[in-house]
Amino acid sequence: MAEGYQPTKAAALDRDCTTLSRHVLQQLQSFGQEAQDLSALMNRIALAGKLVARHLSRAGLVEDALVFTGRTNVQGESVKRMDIYANDVFISVFKQSGLVCRLASEEMDDVYYIPENCPIGRYTLLYDPIDGSSNVDINLNVGSIFAIRQQVGDDANQTGDDLLSNGRDQLAAGYILYGPSTVLVYSIGHGVHAFTLDPSLGEFILSAENIRLPNHGPNYSVNEGNYWQWDDSLRDYIRYVHRHEGYSSRYSGALVGDFHRILMQGGVFLYPGTTKQPDGKLRLLYESAPLAYLIEQAGGKASTGTQPILDVVPDKLHYRTPLVIGSTEDVNLVESFIQERIKEGV
Ligand code: P6P
């Protein structure tokens, strides 16, 4: 029998057809309702990322896109116009999704409800719309961080209390890094995968699959300006890396970019508690927990210094914890200095 048409083995063509929503279904090997929901949710994340990336790319040209709004958020941080724009992009994009009933954001004091999506929409989006926004005005990388959880119970009183659970309840997590290219990194529990936005297509295209970070890496990423505000154990660690060959200090002031370097090259990122902020600066539900989910999926580790991040149960929406995250051996080394001081009873 004559052979049928044989398409060319164009790997690039197959890759360009592996869009995010398709990849989710491939990961889950299912077309069931939850798989379809997650695929649709990730597609909305991608749309939000494209809208934010477009605004950032013109921020210097668009009236009032930069600078501060004069407001401070629930964190007590000055709010930039870009923070508000990005926050509202996610609200608008997920309003139309029909799937998300609630959103929790760094920029909003309380859980935000989308009545038309409740109670059908059984998912909650937790996000930091623009992480590292101090970098926006100097055209350095910033990011968006997100986690998706399933609503537990009916939340009839709209307290959002079911969100106060540990990070192992996350269904999906990831971030969008707005850098020289726009990269979306996500996991739904089947490894960590990266998609790069192809502006000519307006699509995020698969660029790295099943990312695994090395057990040890050269980078340590921490704001050493806080050195004298740390516990002795963290100073012990810093003195160790200063005295040993093979370590490089890398710190951009934007968590997503610093985390992405650790994910891709190995090493450790730290934001320890300080005398001014004993619980650290980073928020659990929409910063540390999503990144901890990713790093464990990529073969790394994330802890508060004494407890796995994914085991921490917050008592409020904007709960903060110290963060030590990255290659397993490097996180273990930091933890060993902390344990040493605990043994000494410091
Ligand atoms: P510091 C940005 O404000 C942020 O939340 C993270 O993106 C970043 O890692 C950290 O704070 C930087 O904080 O105190 O070093 O300027």
Residues whose N, C-alpha, C, O or C-beta is under 5 A from the ligand:
A	BS01	P6P	D131 G132 N223 G253 A254 L255
